[in-house]
């Protein structure tokens, strides 16, 4: 188990791995693609930056998995190194690029959402190996894959709220399909799950010891009969693993996060009064009031929607968020000036009007959103 939060771990290690350039000038390929007979593997290749996503990486990933769908029997996806699958979009690059407008952010977010839908409709099995931190937008590559493998080193979450942003990549869809109100709790707090909890919560399908992950990967890559895939998982992955650590809290989580306003959720937490409730209350009180209200409405509106509708809504919300200074304030504090406290605008829930939140759900006529719909419609 990690003793530090994923965000703090990234802060600590990035002191030694700060990129010199914000652009993709690396001589290393953004994606390492390897084909073994009828199978293939794509490896996110920025290990010194926790495989954080860049636009060149996203374009290359989309390209190779579209190609392999027509040619292969099985596709694996993982991150380079042993620390992270990926920590999502590289927020340092995002902040830098925002000075030149929002086109980079729009391109990355829209393209990732299109790939998300592609994975959900993929005609052959995809195996996602969560070898370490699996956070934010990177989840889009594996969350709808047929096989999703966690290890004791895996950390899964959508911590965007900590940056004054909102969970996307289909989070509206999969958070609404969690037990009770677990998805609402995770989306609004930005909390992460570790190890076997990722399987227990339904975000992974299999639990494998980290020491056996390479064996699993190589055995799958060298599999010549697709009918043997299930047996490979059965033979290498763990059949017995710990119970869900949040089980004792699930009743409290569902009771508090069933409310339909942030204010009422806070009241329920105050009324609960348990150590967990007090901790959760403190977490929520530290987040952007606008982000909290947008996320809750996003999740509530997503109830009963199909994945396509959720992705289109998320794309629209993201386009609005890219013009919200809270996002850049959240990035500054979380990754560059962690000792400071964010100055959210407005700073209090009571100052957030319904009209402010309505704007995030106002449809935008945007070429990138049209491009997303076009790519999504190709697979519908």
FIMILUM-914991 format. One record per residue (C-alpha): residue number from 1; residue in three letters; x, z, y. Coordinates in steps of 0.001 Angstrom, whole numbers. Layout:
SITE   num   residu        xx        zz        yy
SITE   NUM      ala         X         Z         Y
...
END
This chain:
SITE   num   residu        xx        zz        yy
SITE     1      unk         0         0         0
SITE     2      unk      1178      -768      3514
SITE     3      unk      1738      2300      5644
SITE     4      unk      1454       289      8861
SITE     5      unk     -1481     -1795     10004
SITE     6      unk      -994     -5570      9676
SITE     7      unk      -869     -5959     13474
SITE     8      unk      1784     -3237     13827
SITE     9      unk      3802     -4719     10977
SITE    10      unk      3796     -8087     12721
SITE    11      unk      4826     -6451     16008
SITE    12      unk      7739     -4700     14320
SITE    13      unk      9082     -7697     12446
SITE    14      unk      8595    -10231     15220
SITE    15      unk     11218     -8453     17290
SITE    16      unk     13735     -9980     14912
SITE    17      unk     11991    -13317     14345
SITE    18      unk     10749    -14314     17810
SITE    19      unk     10546    -18097     17986
SITE    20      unk     12802    -19812     20525
SITE    21      unk     10322    -22635     21038
SITE    22      unk      6550    -22670     20989
SITE    23      unk      6449    -26231     19684
SITE    24      unk      7082    -27325     16122
SITE    25      unk     10731    -28324     16506
SITE    26      unk     11730    -26874     13137
SITE    27      unk     13462    -29266     10773
SITE    28      unk     11588    -27623      7919
SITE    29      unk      8319    -29275      6873
SITE    30      unk      5261    -27271      8021
SITE    31      unk      3783    -27616      4539
SITE    32      unk      5816    -27886      1340
SITE    33      unk      3851    -30035     -1061
SITE    34      unk      4847    -30270     -4699
SITE    35      unk      3195    -32282     -7438
SITE    36      unk      3507    -31394    -11124
SITE    37      unk      1767    -33941    -13298
SITE    38      unk     -1949    -33786    -12570
SITE    39      unk     -1585    -30592    -10522
SITE    40      unk      -154    -29790     -7095
SITE    41      unk       740    -26892     -4797
SITE    42      unk       754    -26649      -994
SITE    43      unk      2949    -23937       537
SITE    44      unk      2535    -22810      4155
SITE    45      unk      6116    -22932      5370
SITE    46      unk      6820    -20636      8325
SITE    47      unk      7930    -17488      6481
SITE    48      unk      9824    -16053      9480
SITE    49      unk      6558    -16104     11430
SITE    50      unk      4389    -14854      8552
SITE    51      unk      3297    -18457      7959
SITE    52      unk      1202    -18256     11122
SITE    53      unk      -688    -21499     11589
SITE    54      unk       286    -24235     14024
SITE    55      unk     -1453    -27513     14704
SITE    56      unk      1146    -29556     12735
SITE    57      unk       661    -27223      9753
SITE    58      unk     -3102    -27571      9913
SITE    59      unk     -2992    -31355     10172
SITE    60      unk      -588    -31598      7234
SITE    61      unk     -2608    -29188      5092
SITE    62      unk     -5800    -31123      5728
SITE    63      unk     -3998    -34363      4901
SITE    64      unk     -2510    -33263      1579
SITE    65      unk     -5595    -31576       174
SITE    66      unk     -7757    -34579      1059
SITE    67      unk     -5256    -36792      -749
SITE    68      unk     -5000    -34554     -3810
SITE    69      unk     -8749    -34299     -4251
SITE    70      unk     -8735    -37965     -5283
SITE    71      unk     -5635    -37756     -7482
SITE    72      unk     -5247    -34312     -9049
SITE    73      unk     -6949    -31936    -11470
SITE    74      unk     -5941    -28601     -9891
SITE    75      unk     -4564    -27571     -6476
SITE    76      unk     -2805    -24296     -5606
SITE    77      unk     -2240    -22937     -2091
SITE    78      unk       104    -20105     -1106
SITE    79      unk      2441    -18965      1655
SITE    80      unk      6226    -19226      1612
SITE    81      unk      8087    -15968       988
SITE    82      unk      6679    -12669      -221
SITE    83      unk      5283    -11117      2959
SITE    84      unk      2329    -13267      3889
SITE    85      unk         5    -15996      2804
SITE    86      unk      -621    -16429      6537
SITE    87      unk     -1585    -14308      9517
SITE    88      unk     -3851    -17000     10956
SITE    89      unk     -3267    -18994     14115
SITE    90      unk        48    -18160     15800
SITE    91      unk     -1218    -16199     18778
SITE    92      unk      2074    -16431     20671
SITE    93      unk      1790    -20203     20590
SITE    94      unk     -1899    -19991     21463
SITE    95      unk     -1160    -17887     24522
SITE    96      unk      1624    -20214     25629
SITE    97      unk      -486    -23324     25100
SITE    98      unk     -3406    -21801     26997
SITE    99      unk     -1350    -22164     30182
SITE   100      unk     -1703    -25917     29729
SITE   101      unk     -5465    -25756     29199
SITE   102      unk     -7533    -25140     26091
SITE   103      unk     -7053    -28428     24220
SITE   104      unk     -4540    -26999     21714
SITE   105      unk     -6811    -24071     20889
SITE   106      unk     -9801    -26364     20494
SITE   107      unk     -7880    -28772     18272
SITE   108      unk     -6613    -26010     15989
SITE   109      unk     -9884    -24119     15672
SITE   110      unk    -12026    -27193     15134
SITE   111      unk     -9655    -28713     12598
SITE   112      unk     -9414    -25455     10624
SITE   113      unk    -13203    -25220     10441
SITE   114      unk    -13416    -28782      9128
SITE   115      unk    -10854    -27951      6427
SITE   116      unk    -12846    -24835      5579
SITE   117      unk    -15868    -26968      4801
SITE   118      unk    -13738    -29412      2827
SITE   119      unk    -12524    -26574       593
SITE   120      unk    -16112    -25400        51
SITE   121      unk    -17092    -28860     -1217
SITE   122      unk    -13844    -29663     -3039
SITE   123      unk    -14421    -31665     -6198
SITE   124      unk    -11600    -30050     -8187
SITE   125      unk    -10605    -26366     -8511
SITE   126      unk     -8466    -24807     -5792
SITE   127      unk     -6476    -21644     -6503
SITE   128      unk     -5629    -19535     -3451
SITE   129      unk     -2780    -17070     -3976
SITE   130      unk     -2977    -14212     -1466
SITE   131      unk       703    -13334     -1619
SITE   132      unk       733    -10735      1163
SITE   133      unk     -1018    -10748      4546
SITE   134      unk     -4061    -13040      4494
SITE   135      unk     -5636    -12776      7916
SITE   136      unk     -7788    -14609     10418
SITE   137      unk     -8015    -18380     10395
SITE   138      unk     -5776    -18707      7343
SITE   139      unk     -8652    -17372      5268
SITE   140      unk    -10270    -20796      5719
SITE   141      unk     -7899    -22339      3181
SITE   142      unk     -8950    -20125       297
SITE   143      unk    -12108    -18105       960
SITE   144      unk    -14337    -20814      -528
SITE   145      unk    -11876    -21859     -3236
SITE   146      unk    -13026    -21491     -6835
SITE   147      unk    -10196    -19070     -7662
SITE   148      unk     -8815    -16503     -5221
SITE   149      unk     -6053    -14207     -6444
SITE   150      unk     -5082    -10879     -4872
SITE   151      unk     -2143     -8639     -5777
SITE   152      unk     -1248     -5056     -4913
SITE   153      unk       604     -6492     -1886
SITE   154      unk     -2355     -8475      -559
SITE   155      unk     -3986     -7538      2751
SITE   156      unk     -7184     -9364      3679
SITE   157      unk     -9067     -9244      6942
SITE   158      unk    -10490    -10862     10045
SITE   159      unk     -8932     -8789     12860
SITE   160      unk     -9877    -11158     15697
SITE   161      unk    -11973     -8507     17460
SITE   162      unk     -8726     -6662     18207
SITE   163      unk     -7713     -9646     20319
SITE   164      unk    -11004     -9825     22217
SITE   165      unk    -11987    -12812     20058
SITE   166      unk    -14455    -13293     17192
SITE   167      unk    -14096    -13822     13420
SITE   168      unk    -14561    -17465     12472
SITE   169      unk    -13462    -19696      9555
SITE   170      unk    -16836    -19105      7930
SITE   171      unk    -16849    -15328      8482
SITE   172      unk    -20473    -15530      9636
SITE   173      unk    -21326    -16867      6197
SITE   174      unk    -19207    -14682      3920
SITE   175      unk    -19609    -11424      5863
SITE   176      unk    -23379    -11780      5513
SITE   177      unk    -22966    -11990      1746
SITE   178      unk    -21054     -8737      1320
SITE   179      unk    -22648     -5673      -242
SITE   180      unk    -24700     -3671      2238
SITE   181      unk    -23266     -3998      5724
SITE   182      unk    -19623     -4096      4664
SITE   183      unk    -19144     -7464      6373
SITE   184      unk    -20511     -6160      9665
SITE   185      unk    -18200     -3149      9449
SITE   186      unk    -15150     -5335      8790
SITE   187      unk    -16042     -7902     11442
SITE   188      unk    -16732     -5376     14205
SITE   189      unk    -13838     -3012     13502
SITE   190      unk    -11206     -5547     12434
SITE   191      unk    -10331     -3324      9472
SITE   192      unk     -8527     -4851      6504
SITE   193      unk     -8761     -4466      2737
SITE   194      unk     -5795     -4136       403
SITE   195      unk     -5005     -4886     -3214
SITE   196      unk     -7825     -4614     -5722
SITE   197      unk    -10291     -3721     -2949
SITE   198      unk    -10217     -7411     -2008
SITE   199      unk    -11581     -8261     -5458
SITE   200      unk    -14090     -5409     -5454
SITE   201      unk    -15457     -6616     -2108
SITE   202      unk    -15852    -10156     -3446
SITE   203      unk    -13211    -11879     -1320
SITE   204      unk    -10976    -12504     -4353
SITE   205      unk    -11952    -13492     -7876
SITE   206      unk     -8904    -12144     -9739
SITE   207      unk     -6351     -9338     -9469
SITE   208      unk     -2798    -10050    -10594
SITE   209      unk       283     -7860    -10486
SITE   210      unk      2696     -9210     -7905
SITE   211      unk      5390     -9318    -10577
SITE   212      unk      3218    -11763    -12551
SITE   213      unk      2229    -14003     -9649
SITE   214      unk      5033    -16530    -10167
SITE   215      unk      4178    -16687    -13854
SITE   216      unk       538    -17347    -12999
SITE   217      unk      1501    -20006    -10469
SITE   218      unk      3886    -21838    -12801
SITE   219      unk      1559    -21650    -15793
SITE   220      unk     -1282    -23141    -13765
SITE   221      unk       956    -25840    -12302
SITE   222      unk      2076    -26877    -15760
SITE   223      unk     -1393    -26739    -17293
SITE   224      unk     -2275    -30101    -18833
SITE   225      unk     -5808    -29274    -19935
SITE   226      unk     -8311    -28126    -17317
SITE   227      unk    -10247    -26343    -20055
SITE   228      unk     -7315    -23919    -20348
SITE   229      unk     -7504    -22686    -16739
SITE   230      unk     -9911    -19822    -17429
SITE   231      unk     -7780    -18666    -20371
SITE   232      unk     -4676    -18616    -18171
SITE   233      unk     -6364    -16265    -15719
SITE   234      unk     -7676    -14161    -18587
SITE   235      unk     -4209    -13807    -20134
SITE   236      unk     -2161    -13115    -16992
SITE   237      unk     -4469    -11333    -14544
SITE   238      unk     -5442     -7676    -14815
SITE   239      unk     -8672     -6793    -16556
SITE   240      unk     -8694     -3157    -15427
SITE   241      unk     -7973     -2112    -11846
SITE   242      unk     -9049       651     -9430
SITE   243      unk    -12590      1113     -8210
SITE   244      unk    -13461       124     -4647
SITE   245      unk    -11976      2747     -2329
SITE   246      unk    -14856      2302       141
SITE   247      unk    -17513      3107     -2469
SITE   248      unk    -17895      6709     -1196
SITE   249      unk    -18501      5330      2320
SITE   250      unk    -20806      2416      1556
SITE   251      unk    -24007      4350      2236
SITE   252      unk    -22663      5485      5611
SITE   253      unk    -21409      1984      6449
SITE   254      unk    -24764       403      5670
SITE   255      unk    -26716      3110      7492
SITE   256      unk    -24689      2795     10699
SITE   257      unk    -24105      -959     10753
SITE   258      unk    -27703     -1921      9965
SITE   259      unk    -28558     -1413     13640
SITE   260      unk    -29083     -4550     15728
SITE   261      unk    -27303     -3439     18913
SITE   262      unk    -23793     -2111     19420
SITE   263      unk    -25205       813     21375
SITE   264      unk    -27377      1860     18428
SITE   265      unk    -24467      1499     16003
SITE   266      unk    -22468      3865     18209
SITE   267      unk    -25366      6329     18301
SITE   268      unk    -25610      6267     14508
SITE   269      unk    -21867      6922     14223
SITE   270      unk    -22114      9845     16659
SITE   271      unk    -25042     11246     14698
SITE   272      unk    -23147     10872     11416
SITE   273      unk    -20269     12984     12725
SITE   274      unk    -18044     12576      9648
SITE   275      unk    -14281     11970      9997
SITE   276      unk    -14892      8333      9022
SITE   277      unk    -17604      7976     11672
SITE   278      unk    -15402      9528     14369
SITE   279      unk    -12533      7200     13478
SITE   280      unk    -14841      4180     13487
SITE   281      unk    -16334      5236     16812
SITE   282      unk    -12866      5406     18359
SITE   283      unk    -12006      1970     16980
SITE   284      unk    -15141       346     18386
SITE   285      unk    -14725      2037     21759
SITE   286      unk    -11289       425     22059
SITE   287      unk    -12513     -3132     21518
SITE   288      unk    -13704     -5667     24075
SITE   289      unk    -17368     -4904     24879
SITE   290      unk    -18126     -8621     25192
SITE   291      unk    -16476     -9429     21860
SITE   292      unk    -18402     -6664     20087
SITE   293      unk    -21748     -7888     21368
SITE   294      unk    -20985    -11531     20631
SITE   295      unk    -19813    -10747     17086
SITE   296      unk    -22896     -8689     16257
SITE   297      unk    -25235    -11390     17532
SITE   298      unk    -23171    -14001     15655
SITE   299      unk    -23578    -12119     12385
SITE   300      unk    -27276    -11458     12938
SITE   301      unk    -27941    -15104     13747
SITE   302      unk    -25989    -16133     10676
SITE   303      unk    -28322    -14368      8267
SITE   304      unk    -29767    -17025      6002
SITE   305      unk    -27794    -19907      7537
SITE   306      unk    -25866    -22297      5313
SITE   307      unk    -22108    -22683      5705
SITE   308      unk    -22336    -25851      7775
SITE   309      unk    -24615    -24184     10332
SITE   310      unk    -22358    -21120     10478
SITE   311      unk    -19245    -23226     11098
SITE   312      unk    -20921    -25214     13866
SITE   313      unk    -22092    -21993     15531
SITE   314      unk    -18614    -20452     15223
SITE   315      unk    -17007    -23553     16689
SITE   316      unk    -19337    -23352     19670
SITE   317      unk    -18672    -19631     20180
SITE   318      unk    -14914    -20210     19977
SITE   319      unk    -15057    -22917     22639
SITE   320      unk    -16689    -20390     24980
SITE   321      unk    -14187    -17665     24059
SITE   322      unk    -11251    -19906     24987
SITE   323      unk    -12395    -19527     28589
SITE   324      unk    -12669    -15730     28325
SITE   325      unk     -9670    -13846     29784
SITE   326      unk    -10281    -10997     27308
SITE   327      unk     -8727    -13153     24562
SITE   328      unk     -5438    -13521     26410
SITE   329      unk     -5503     -9870     27418
SITE   330      unk     -5960     -8919     23772
SITE   331      unk     -3038    -11096     22715
SITE   332      unk      -830     -9624     25430
SITE   333      unk     -1504     -6046     24404
SITE   334      unk     -1588     -6470     20629
SITE   335      unk      1562     -8532     20226
SITE   336      unk      3586     -8314     23415
SITE   337      unk      2877     -5034     25221
SITE   338      unk      1542     -2750     22528
SITE   339      unk      2024       449     24560
SITE   340      unk      -415      -750     27193
SITE   341      unk     -4189      -468     26957
SITE   342      unk     -6221     -3648     27313
SITE   343      unk     -8148     -4152     30525
SITE   344      unk    -11353     -5661     29190
SITE   345      unk    -13699     -7456     31556
SITE   346      unk    -16197     -5921     31874
SITE   347      unk    -14746     -2632     30619
SITE   348      unk    -18011      -972     29564
SITE   349      unk    -20825     -1957     27215
SITE   350      unk    -23346      -983     29876
SITE   351      unk    -21916     -3695     32135
SITE   352      unk    -22367     -6468     29571
SITE   353      unk    -25633     -8266     30248
SITE   354      unk    -27698    -10299     27810
SITE   355      unk    -27082    -13335     30010
SITE   356      unk    -23320    -12954     29484
SITE   357      unk    -23778    -13020     25720
SITE   358      unk    -26334    -15837     25866
SITE   359      unk    -23642    -18120     27282
SITE   360      unk    -21611    -17904     24073
SITE   361      unk    -24528    -19340     22144
SITE   362      unk    -25295    -22135     24595
SITE   363      unk    -24508    -25438     22841
SITE   364      unk    -21590    -27299     24341
SITE   365      unk    -21370    -31073     24432
SITE   366      unk    -17774    -31320     23317
SITE   367      unk    -15922    -34171     21634
SITE   368      unk    -14180    -31753     19284
SITE   369      unk    -17449    -30216     18183
SITE   370      unk    -18747    -33719     17522
SITE   371      unk    -15596    -34403     15505
SITE   372      unk    -16245    -31266     13450
SITE   373      unk    -19808    -32333     12756
SITE   374      unk    -18608    -35784     11736
SITE   375      unk    -16062    -34365      9277
SITE   376      unk    -18565    -31863      7926
SITE   377      unk    -21263    -34502      7522
SITE   378      unk    -18859    -36576      5431
SITE   379      unk    -19001    -33837      2797
SITE   380      unk    -22693    -32910      3002
END
